[in-house]
Amino acid sequence: MLSLPLEPLAIILSCLSPEDAASFKAVCRHLHKKAHSYQLDLFWQPYLNRLHAMDASVSVVGPANTAWRSHCFNHSFTKIHARQLFEIEHFKTQIYEGKINLPAEMARRLVRLPLTKTLSALEIRHQFLNEINAFLIAPFSSSDSPSLWLQGCSLTRIPEDEEWLNYFKTLKSINCGGNQLQAFPRWIGECKSLKYLNLDNNQLEYLPESIGNCQKLKWLWIDNNRLKGLPESLGDCANLERIFASENQLLALPDSLGKCRKLDCVYVDKNKLTSLPSSLAYCPLLVGISCEHNFLTDLPVSFRFSQGLTYIHCSHNKITYIPKELAQCATLESISCWHNELEYIDIELKKLMFSCDNKDGIELALQYQNNNYQRQALTFLRNVGRATRAYLPCLDSLSSTLVEAVINQFGDLNLGSPSPCKTRVLRLRN
């Protein structure tokens, strides 16, 4: 009944008298209402299981005495249907543009594929789209190589059947970047030998929880996707060293990352993060965090306990305050926080803003200038050593007020060859 198209219903109604047609519609409305009530919610379970077979993200377990199954079915059905239509149009476009070459019979089947919104049609399309992707992957798969390179192959999914699982389980490196993947198979956790996984530049909306079983995984590329979160199980990847997750829609990072004892770099630029997990401070090998272009308002105080953190790049955020306790981190050398909303920076953090000898004061002045705190910039300029000639080009970006302050502080600058800075300084001197 769920897979019955609307056309037969229209035919039935056309054969009935107006009175019988009204009665028939009333019965259909009653059945529809009951089918979506919690008393008959269990009725939807078999259909939900069929959707789950096509998309592992579809939940098949929920609270009792509610109509969650019917709601979950309708939502998941609509989502899978829309995804399939996207895949079909994608392949038609790729064929038209000559980017892929399918066998004639497969191309004809693609054109004739039923687009009706029924569960049986959904399953037919699912199977056929698996066949197309398997055909595109086949030329690049080799049992003699521990690596699989599928960069830019126009893929929309990785087939989840047993044959492909057995092949992927042998791989140490998988590169599926630059495709149109919207999900990755749940059996990724069975790839026990996997060390490098590249899924950047796709359409991924989630990563399977099973990825935490990839105990040998070292580097993970997931830049430029549609991820809103990362699985907590990622913290179980004992050998994870680097995460590249920039240009997504991440709202938060899992606290479990603090369990990754070998993690050394985290790149999460251009997301929607409002905070960083304090647990990152307890990754003993963590060297750097890049979290620019987010919505951070502060940095975790716990970073003062970090044993190896060297730099934090947090420019273009909403940071108003940097904890002075970060100065207690013995390994921390620099904090780059351009274009924030800093209200105050403690004197103890001066050397952390920029770490190299005499240039730190000038760079800090530039930073304060961007944050509209020139008075503090002048204070720092008066407390740093003599500027070096090699770093003078930075003065070209300073306001006249700050250039004058530099002249007052470093009156005998060797300005070298003509430059906008030299012109401005000479004009001010005169």
FENQUI-V788218 format. One record per backbone hydrogen bond with DSSP energy under -1.0 kcal/mol. CO is the residue of the C=O (numbers start at 1). NH is the residue of the N-H. Records with the same first field share a line. If there is no record, write none. Layout:
BEGIN
CO: NH + NH
END
This chain:
BEGIN
1: 4
6: 10
7: 11
8: 12
9: 13
10: 14
13: 16
17: 21
18: 22
19: 23
20: 24
21: 25
22: 26
23: 27
24: 28
25: 29
26: 30
27: 31
28: 32
29: 33
30: 34
31: 35
34: 37
40: 43
41: 44
42: 45
44: 48
45: 49
46: 50
47: 51
48: 52
49: 53
51: 54 + 55
55: 58
67: 71
68: 72
69: 73
70: 74
71: 75
72: 76
73: 77
74: 78
75: 79
76: 80
77: 81
78: 82
79: 83
80: 84
81: 85
82: 86
83: 87
84: 88
85: 89
86: 90
87: 91
88: 92
89: 93
90: 94
91: 95
92: 96
93: 97
94: 99 + 100
95: 98
103: 107
104: 108
105: 109
106: 110
107: 111
108: 112
116: 118
118: 122
119: 123
120: 124
121: 125
122: 126
123: 127
124: 128
125: 129
126: 130
127: 131
128: 132
129: 133
130: 134
131: 135
132: 136
133: 137
134: 138
137: 140
138: 141
142: 145
146: 172 + 173
148: 175
150: 153
155: 180
161: 165
162: 166
163: 167
164: 168
165: 169
167: 170
168: 171
172: 195 + 196
173: 148
174: 198
175: 150
177: 152
181: 203
182: 205
185: 188
187: 190
188: 191
190: 192
191: 194
195: 218 + 219
196: 174
197: 221
198: 176
200: 178
204: 226
208: 211
209: 212
210: 213
211: 214
213: 215
214: 217
218: 241 + 242
219: 197
220: 244
221: 199
223: 201
227: 249
228: 251
231: 234
232: 235
233: 236
234: 237
236: 238
237: 240
241: 264 + 265
242: 220
243: 267
244: 222
246: 224
250: 272
254: 257
255: 258
256: 259
257: 260
259: 261
260: 263
264: 287 + 288
265: 243
266: 290
267: 245
269: 247
273: 295
274: 297
277: 280
278: 281
279: 282
280: 283
283: 286
287: 310 + 311
288: 266
289: 313
290: 268
292: 270
296: 318
297: 320
300: 303
301: 304
302: 305
303: 306
310: 333 + 334
311: 289
312: 336
313: 291
315: 293
319: 341
320: 343
323: 326
324: 327
325: 328
326: 329
334: 312
336: 314
338: 316
346: 349
347: 350
349: 352 + 353
352: 335
356: 359
359: 363
360: 364
361: 365
362: 366
363: 367
364: 368
365: 369
366: 370
367: 371
368: 373
369: 372
373: 377
374: 378
375: 379
376: 380
377: 381
378: 382
380: 383
388: 391
389: 392
391: 394
392: 395
393: 396
394: 397
395: 398
399: 403
400: 404
401: 405
402: 406
403: 407
404: 408
405: 409
406: 410
413: 415
419: 423
420: 424
421: 425
422: 426
423: 427
424: 428
425: 429
426: 430
END
